[in-house]
Amino acid sequence: MALLQRPFLVLLLIVTHQFLQYWVAFGSVNEECQKQEEFNEELLLKPLPDRKALAHFHFQSSAPPSTSNGRHHHLFPKAISQLVQKFQVKEMELSFTQGRWNYESWGGFDPISSSNAKPPGVELWAVFDVPQHQIDASWKNLTHSLSGLFCASINFLESTTTYSAPEWSFPPASGNLRYGTLPREAVCTENLTPWLKLLPCRDKDGLAKLLDRPSIYRGFYHSQRLHLTSTGSGSEGMDSGIILEQTLTAVLRPNSRRASMAHAREKHIQPSWSLSSIFGKQVSGRCVLVKSSNVYLLLDRGLVSELKHLYKENEKLVANDLATKNFWTNPSFELSAKPERVFIEENSMHSNSSSILYKFPVEKYSESEPFDLGVIWKDPVVWLCQQAPLRASRFLMGSGNERGTIAISLKSTQLSEGFMGANANDKRCELRVYVFQVVPWYVKVYFHSLQVFVDQQPKAVSDIIEKINVSPSKDKVSPGVMEVVLKLPCRVTSAALTIEFDKGFLHIDEYPPDANQGFDIPSAIISFPNFHASMVFLEDDSLNKSPLLSKFQEKSPVMSYTEVLLVPLTTPDFSMPYNVIAITCMVFALYFRSLVNVLRRRVAEEERFLKDKAARKTGWPLPLLSKLSAKLRGRQWEPPHSAPASSSFINSKLVFKVILVAGLAVGWQYYFS
Amino acid sequence: MAEISEAHDSDSSKSTDNASEAPTQPESEPEFNPKLMRKTKPGLKRLFLTFSVLFSFLLGLQFLWKSVEIYRSPLPFREIDSLSTQLGSDHLIFPLHFHALFVGFDSDPDRLRLSILSEITKLTSQNPKCSHNYTLSVTVDSGSHCLHSPTTSPHSCSYQCGSITAIDFDQNDDVAIDERLVPVFGGKTNEYSVVVVKGESERAVVGKNRRAWVVVGSGREVEIAVVKVAEVLVKVFVNGGREEGSIRNEFMPVGADGRIVLSFNLLNADPRDWVYDWDFRKIDNNLLAPMIEALGPVANISVESQVLYHTPKASFSYWDQQLQSYVFSTKDLPFFVNSNEWHLDTSIAAGGRSKILQFVVYVPSAKECPLLLQLPNGEISNTNGFISPMWGGVIVWNPQGCLKDDNKPTARRTIPMQDLENMFEVFTGQFRQLFGFKSVNIYAGASGVWNLLPSERGFTEWELDVLSRQHTCFNLHSCASTLGSLSRLVQSLPRMIIMDEIGKQVKFSLEAAKLAQSNASNGVYESSAASSRQARSLAEDAFFHPSIMSVSYYSFEHCFAVYSPFFLPVSMHVVLAALSERRRYRKEKSKYLAWKAKANAAS
């Protein structure tokens, strides 16, 4: 066939010049079709053990490289491509979070928690494709641009005291990385609106229409995230353009309709919920510009094994039948819509249970027939989410305004034993933990005071810490950064790191408006490089891979953030400087006056007056006055010789002085106003 | 403090200063009154002490004053004032050279020149800001020989006598004639030439390259020609063919940093009906690039584009049965642009003070599909677009037949290239309008209609000259006014810190302004426009320098509040002590003198 075609083609090319042109044009059109801009929208729903529901929106836009497609985009947001071009951003992630991810009950080992659970406030990191000396300048400009783009005070990350450059403990680490957080940034709808503007359909159509502001901000946790990767102009070969990934993760409480008749038995029943009950809206079709639009429902491993257990009890059936496509008509719960496909996690490590994913394509639904996925629970189910090997928490020790101790405690989770079951008996089995901690300069950490406790026993630092990288803080210049690799035995039940610090003093200008609230120490990042959170769902259609599922497949190390610490610093009385000035000046003035008076003093003269005073006796009203005025003048009082004359003299002088001072004041006022 | 003791000073001084002498003296000199005189010289010790304290205090004040002094970079206030007075009083004068060539006439060139000059002065309206200084040379080519007026004009030399004849103008192809005229007047010269020939078909054409020609019929040809020549010179070449008062002359959509960002937006009102896309890259390369290059001296232009979806217009249109379409009337135009839903956005790539002009192609939804704009007189707009001064322009583009493809509504369709080209022609017209030019190629003057040849670059050479002149004028005035307000601000706030950088910017701005002025008076329009742009942007930079914007400059009130608790009481004591010591010394001295006089009289 090919042999036949080729001579024919060559003949055609030779025969007509016009045809050649047509052919070339056709070829170029074909090429463009392959590298078009794409947009995908996906929503993942997941019931959580503590009667809440997780909604994870995932929007992904991709633009082909600008070298082949020019700088004019059709779907991709203009602002982002300009940002990437202007600041040569290789990779960037910006997240706005409100609330704290509850690792204990919402899970800590799945891809959602390790890449979408973020510290409260704003977190920004970026990798630049510029020479080392330009990175800081690029970072500063980037923070300002983002702050304008997202209506947030990201520009505070510009100061060198707020950002740091982790070297290896932060997962996408490289020399060109900058990392900064603003723990106290309040996140609200003014940050969401510009984020939505980057979507081609905004919240007018498609899945984003579900993003009802009141129901999202009423939730327990929400985190909007923007992650972009670009292959810069410099790199060759692997040129995939810009990929912009926007996710919004929210933990919401379904409005339980049966709350009124909450019997003791129903306390354990999961609340039944649907899209319309948690968002107040339904999906009325997809955004017309998308390549794919899907809703997924994920049942995690713990839940599935629990359901299997129940199922076995009830139906006395073989477990293998569960994994059939009829699983969605389970006796313990019911789905209101029929899924198109059921995925079962491909799992090599944990054979006993694997999570199940239901796929609902939105294409089939329309305005007249909206999509409203509901889950109705029939039997009480209690399960636990999968945990990270160690649960990290951080707290402050010590009291007073002078010094304290930061402690990071790592506790083994029961579930993790399963992971290490195979090699836990091995004595040399080791659990590696990366700790990345940034402390502001006014919390002066003594790195020599680092102590490590394993199973409540103090251990030599060198035994446990495999690698440590410390960059001490410089006052008013840079924060202190600590990167540690801990090497713990697998059977560890608890470990703790403590480090002492002194509280520094700030200049009066450096205090924030609400200084008495305390100062935040950003979250520490604990990551487990040997554990990868990934869920593999095999898709038969390799061309139309779902970005969300391929994201789940990526082997990203398990990561968790600790709490934000609030350190109270000594705050001065802010009117104090002026008080101090006033009182010291007064003391100096008094001293100076007495010095001048001593210099002018005529001792013999005064002695004579004293004698005179003793000799005379006078009536009280006038001498009292003169005595008073004498006192005012800081002079020894002398009894007057001629009382009326002296008193009038004093009064006129006094009056003159008062008038003089008043005149000065009036003149002053007149001149300066 | 010494006052109270003054009443008793007389006797006390006696006792202190002359304690030993007092008992012995009264007998020898009975007229000695201790209240009025003394026998010894008053001591200088305390007087000296208190005055030295006062002086050291005053000296210390100097140091204090020096230490609280704030840094103010010296600004050239005088130069700023002189710049604004220069621009204000004796205008910015642009030299222009006109050349009128009469082919096939045998009139006296001097007479023609005088009559044209008188017509020109009749037509010239005095621009309050920038004026022109023109020279006119007239050549009469009677076929066999040429007559020049003035005979020694350097500008008429470029014309080779007899190189053009009336036959050249017989053809109807104006573009070819325009090309033909280029070598005749020596290629690239800055003079504006008008050729007058006799012919059958009367017409008047303005070419692309600072040339115009008039074909006049027989009859009173010379008088008509003189009026026409004067009009084309003044109204078209100098004023750019715009009507007085249509758009203000100083109205320039150029940002303070001399940049324009053209942001092209394709808005799909409702993508559920249809999704249209465009091949903007081709348009950018083919149509926009030449225009941007042409406007280089006036502004630094960059282009960006985006496609937006779900962008309905803000107001409603009504169905017109006759036209079989939806009609949007002019009075509703202010409500066409929907600022809530059209997130056209400012550009990140643009600098802070760039001017962004938004050009919008609006694709209506199926509900309002053939959407037409109605002019105030009831007619339907040809271009189906409108401009909003200083904002940009909008074009409504209706898809062919408004047919909704129900089977595949989401397929992306591309706007046909032909339509796109038409659209960008309209955009070019809108862009010209934003600069104050006409979008039609006809100038209707008092003496007749001139046909203006359009340039493929959007702006002809003489139009660019007009823009450059106007831009220079506008920039210099705005630079002078910015610097003037900066100097007023700086002078009114004596405690404001002024960084060196501001001083430098002001200096450079003044230098650039001077350069622009000298270039303008030499007739080098392009470089004068460029340096005037630089002058303006530097002046704006200086005025909007962040250190000026900061509120926390060191106020005098603050200084007073900090230092007065110490210096006020101390200075009171020191000054009063010095005063009283001085008074006491004088009193004692007069006493001593009185005694001395008495003693002298006695002896």
Interface residues (C-beta under 8 A of the other chain):
Chain A: G70 R71 H72 H73 H74 L75 P77 K78 A79 Q82 L83 Q85 K86 S145 L149 K197 P200 C201 R202 K204 D205 V288 L289 Y578 I581 A582 T584 C585 M586 F588 A589 L590 F592 R593 V596 N597 L599 R600 R602 A604 E605 R608 F609 S626 S629 A630 R633 G634 R635 E638 P640 H641 S642 A645 S646 F649 I650 K653 F672
Chain B: M1 E3 I4 S5 A7 H8 S12 S13 S15 T16 A19 R46 L49 T50 V53 P271 R272 V275 D277 F280 R281 D284 E304 S305 Q306 V307 L308 Y309 H310 H343 D345 S347 I348 A349 P409 T410 R412 F556 A561 V562 P565 F566 P569 V570 H573 V574 A577 E581
